[in-house]
Amino acid sequence: MSRTRVVVTGLGTTNPVGGDVASTWEALLAGRSGIRALTEEWAEELPVRIAGRAAVEPTEVLDRVVARRLDRSTQLALVAAQEAWRDAGLEDAISSGALDGERVGVAVASGIGGVTTLLSNYDTLKEKGPRRVSPLAVPMLMPNAPAANISLYAGAKAGAHTSVSACASGNEGIALALDQIRLGRADVMIAGGTEAAIHPLPIAAFANMMALSKNQGDPTTVSRPWDTGRDGFVLGEGAGVLVLERLEHAQARGARIYAEVLGAGITADSHDIAQPDPAGRGGARAIVRALTDGEVDPSAVAHVNAHATSTPQGDVAESLMLHATLGAHATDVVVTSTKSMTGHLLGGAGALEAVATVLALQNRVSPPTINLDEQDPQVELDIATKPRDLPLGTIVALNNSFGFGGANVAVAFGSF
């Protein structure tokens, strides 16, 4: 693999706390939760009746005709991608001939795909018969629909890739995009992840496997990573997208550079289909690989946007990973979990958190972890409960993502 340097030149997101990057960052720094009660009739008998709905409906942003042909997961991805593409200054670059579409690719992931389209069309099949099933159902529900539709929007012809690795999918999309540029297959990649699974079946399934919190209190206080009272994650929806670019390419066109993508590590636990390795060995190997890939000394890491979903086992395992990989320096690093505010976006989580990680580097401030009233004594980390300044100079931040099936992905970003 070449040592081609890759940088971030565009950011986009829509999620439970904001409909774009600016509103999201403001909400995260303010410690404002996007978790709300589900008021729909279908939620009345569910064991869990809270979630993080997107703060802005994607149909308010997208063209109405376009939106009708897309699953909600693709709608959210397209909103985020359009913002990132504009932010990178590339909105008309391909159509004008300033950028070769054959040197632009997409790597946008989803953990579940178009599940709401699948389930709603199955309901239609049962209730109204096969002739009423939408002819657009398959291109709407396929997991690669977000990547495909983003490639159509941007004119990207270097490949439209979809990584499916459960809750690590979004971060794996970024890792894949990094590799595509380093391998010389693209100069620019649109990377990230998306998810829209707030539907009775996924909620019931997650709840019955004891993954979701059943806390009946104030919805904004239920997601509480590392707290002794945590009892499961809160489901969220949304998307995060980054534009990655070969450094020389970005500099040649005078692009604004947010941060550098230094390295990525991908491993598998081979431990359990749902539970993480209690010792965090697979995740630790992913972090080591990300640091090694980026030629990063562990002492340079100043910030971690942790996966930390608010589950009893997972939060402790990640603490062990950081101690195993950063050594004595682990207690000096400012750690946060933005899931305390956004909930868990599944396949979109790692991408949204990558956006937050890049902004933390650029602005030299870590967003807080909210709802941390009593830190688990097994978690020996310096967790920011208020916005925390990060050091000046050259620093590194880690973005961790772990998923069902034992998927582990860590991406190291550097200040630029």
N, C-alpha and C positions, 0 to 999 in steps of 0.2 A: 504494500500500500504506500502511495506517495505521501510526502509530508506537505502536500498542498494545504494551505491555510484557508479555512472556511469561516465566514463571518455572518452575522445576522443583520439584515438590512431592512426587514419589514416585520411588523407585528400586527396580529388581529385576533379578536376574541369576542364571543358573546356567551354569557354564562349567568348563573343566578344572582350575581352582584352587580353586573353591568353589561350593557349592550355593545360596548366597544372598549378599546384599551384604556382610554382616559378615564371613563367612569369606573371601570374595574379597578384600576390602580388607586383611584381616590377612595373607593369603598374598602379595599384591602388595608390601606394605611389607616383608615378610620375604624377598622375592626368591626365592620358592619356585616351582619349575617344576611344571606339570601334564602334561608330556610323558612318555609311557610307551611301552614296547614293545607292539606288537600281538601277542597270543599266540594268536589264533584260527587255526584250520587254514587258512582261506582266505587268510591273509596270508603263508603260508610262501614262496610263489614270487614275491611282489611285489618290485619293485625298491626299495621303501621300506616299512619295517615298523615305523614309529613314528607316533604321533598323540597329540593331546590329547583324550582321552575326557572327557565330563562327569564331574566329581568325584562327583556324586550322580545316580543313575539317576532320570529323571523319573517312572518308574513307582512309585518309592518315595514320591513326593509327591502325585501325582494319584490320583483315584479310579480303581480298576481298570477299571471299565466305561467310563469316559470315555477313559482312556488307550488302550484297545484300538481305539478308533475314530479315532485320530489318528496321523499320521505322526510320526516322532521329532522332526522340526523343529518341528512344532506343539506337541508335548508340551513341549519346552524353552521355547518362546515363552510357553505358557500358565503354566508354572511361574514364569517371570520376571514376567509381567504380573500374576499374582495377588499376588506379593510387592509389586510397585510400587503396585498399587491399594490394598492394605492399608496400605502405608507412607504413602500420601497421605491416609489416613483416609476413604476413599471406598467401602469394601467393601460397605456396605449403603445407600449414599446414594441410588441410583436406585430400588431396590425400596421404600425408605421414603418416597419422594417428596421427599426433601431436595434432590435433584439431578435436573434434567430430562434424560432420556436423549437427547432430540433436540438437546441442546447438548453432547453428548459424542461424540467420534469416535476412530477408530483409524488409525494409519499405521505398520504393522509390516511390514518388508520381509524378503525372502529372495533370495539370489543364484541359487539353483538350484531351490528348492522341494522337494517331497516325492520326492526322487530314490530313496531306499531303498524306498519304497512302489512306485514305478514299476518298478524293477528286480526286486524280489521277485515282483511280480505277472506280469511278463514270464517269469520263470523258471517260475512256476506254469502259465502258459499253455503253455509249451513242454513241460513235464514231465507235466502232468495234464489239459490241455485247457481250452477256453474256459469250460466250466461251473464250473470251480473258481476262476476269477478273482473276486476280492472285489467285491461290489456297492458297497462303500465306496471302491474304489480311486480313482475320480476325485475325490470330495470330500476324500480324504486327500492326493493328490499335487498338486493344483492349487496354484500359488504363493501364491494369496491365502488359503489355508486358515488359516495362523496369524492373520492379521488378522480373518478371519471368525469364527473360534472365540473370539478375545478379545472381539470385539463381542458375541457371544452370552453369554459369561461376565459381562461388565460391564453389558450392556443398553445399549450405545452405539449410537445411531441416526443420528448426524450423518455417517456414512460410514465404510466399512472399506476403507482404501487400502493398496495394495501397490506399492512402488517396486522395480523390478528393475534394478539397475545394477551387477551383479557384486559386487566387494568393497567398493564404495561404498554398497551398498544400505541398510545400517543407518543410516548417517549421513544418507542422503537421506530416510529415513523421518522423522528428526527435523526436517530442513529443511522437509519437506512439512507436518508437524504445526504448525510455527511459522507457516507461511503460512495454514493453515486458521484458526488463531485470529486472526491479524491481519486476515484477510478477513471476520471476523465470522461464520464458518460454525460455529464451536464455541467453547465457553468452556474446555473441557478436552479434551486429546488424549492417548491412550495411544500412545506412539511408540517405535520401536526396530527391532530386526532379529534374525533367528535363522538357524541353519544346522545341518544334521546330514547330512554327506556322507562319513562314514568308512565306506567301502564299497570293495571291490576295483576297481570300474570307475573312479570318480573318482580314486582314488589312482594307478592305472596311467596314466590319461590325463594327470594333472598331472605325474607322474614322467617320462613319455615326452616331454613338451614342455619338460623341464628346468626346471620351476618349483619342484619339491620338492627339498629337500636330500637327498642320498644319503650323508651322513655316517653311518658305521657305529659311531660312538662312543657314549658315555653319552647316552641320549635327552634328558636334561635340559639338555645343553650344546649341542644342535644348532641351536636357534634363537638366532642371534647377530647381531642388527641392528648395522650399521655396523662390524662387526669385519672385519679383512682376511681371515679364514678363512670368511666366510659363503658359502654356495653354493646358497641356496634357502630357501623357507619350510617350516614344519611345519604340517600340517593339524590344525585343532582344530574343536570343535563347541560349541554353546551359544547363549545368547540374552542380550540386554540390553534392558531396557525402562525408559523414563522417563515419568512423568506430567507433561505440560506444561499450564500453566494461565494464563489471563489474570490479570495481577497483581491487579486489583481484585477479581476473583472469589475468588482465593486469600486475600486479606486479609480479605474479608468473612466468610469462614468460619473465620478464624483458623488457616489452614494453616501448617505449617512450610515454609519456603522454603530450598532448598539453594543455588540459584544462579539467575542470570538468563540466558536465551537471548538474546543480543544481536543476532546476525545469522547468515546462512548464504550461502554462495556455491556455485553449481553450474556447471560448465563441461565441455566435451569437448575432448580433445586433437586429434582428427581426424589422428592420426599413425600408429597401428598397432593391430591388433585385440588384441594381447597386451602388447607392450612399451610402457612409458611414453615420452613425449617426453624424450629424454636431457637436454634443457635445462630440463625442468620447467615449460615456459611455461603449459600448461593448468592445472596445479595451482596455479601462482602466481596466475593470474587468479582461481581459485576463492577463494584466501585473501584477495586484494584485495577481492573482492566481499563476502566475509563481514565484513571489517573496515569497508568502506564502508557496508554494510547496517546494521551496528550502530553506526555513527558512532564507531568506535574508532580512536584514534591508534596506530600501530604501537608506539610507545614504551610503551604500557600493557600490552602482551603480556608476561607473566611466565613462561608455561609452555606447552609444546606436547606433547600426546600424539600422537606422530607415527604415520603409517601404517607406516613402516619394517618391512617384512616379513622382512628378512634376505636379500633378493635383491641380486645385484651391481649391477644398473642402478638399480633403484628407490630404494635407500637414498641413492645419490649424487644422483639427480634431486631428491629431497625436500630435501636439504641446499641445493641450488641455489635451490629455491623459497623457502626461508626467508630466504636472503640477499637474494633479489630483492625480497621483500615487506617484510622488517623492516629491511633496510639494515644499518648498522653495529651496530644494536641486536641483531641475530641472535645474536651470540656472548654476549650477556648473558642470554639466555632459557634457562631450565632445560628441557631436552628429554628425553623418555623414550619408550621403546617397550615397552609391556606385553606385546606379542606375544612378547618374549623368554621370557616365562613361560607364556602361555596358548596359544601357537601362533596360527595365523591362522584365524579363524572365518568367513572369506569374508563372506557377507551379514550375519552377526551381529557382525563385527569392530567396525565403526564404532559400533554401539550399546553394546557392552561397554566400548569405550574412552571413550565419552561418559560412562558411569557412573563410570569411573575419573577422568575429567577433572573432573567435578562434585565428586567426593569430594576430589580434590587441592585444589580451590579452597576447599571447606568446611573442610578440615583444615589447609590451608596447608603441604602437604607433597607432593612428587612421589615416586611410586614409582620404584624403580631400573630400569635396563636391566641384565639379567644377561648373563653370557657375553661381555662386551665386554673382551677381553684386549688387543687391539691395534687401536686405532681407525684406520680408513681415513684416510690423510692428505688425501684429497679431501673429507672430511667435517669442515668447520670449525664444529663446534657444541659447546656445553657440555652434554654428555650425562651425566645422573645415573647413576652406577653404584652408589650407595647412596641411601637415602631422603634427600631434599634439602628443606630448609625453603624455602618460598616467601615473598615479601614480605608484610607486613601492609598494611592499607589497601585501596583499590579496585584490583583487578587483573583481568586478562583471560587466559583460557586458550583455546588453539585445539585442536580435534580434527580431524585430517586423515584422509581416506579416499580411496583411488584404486582403480580397478578395470579389468578387461579391457574393451575397447571404448573406452578413453580416458576413462572416467568419473572426474570429480573433484568431491569435495564437502568443503568446510571449514565448520565450525560454530564460532562464537565464543561462549564462555560468560563471564559476568562474576560476580565475587563479589557477594554481596548482604548 
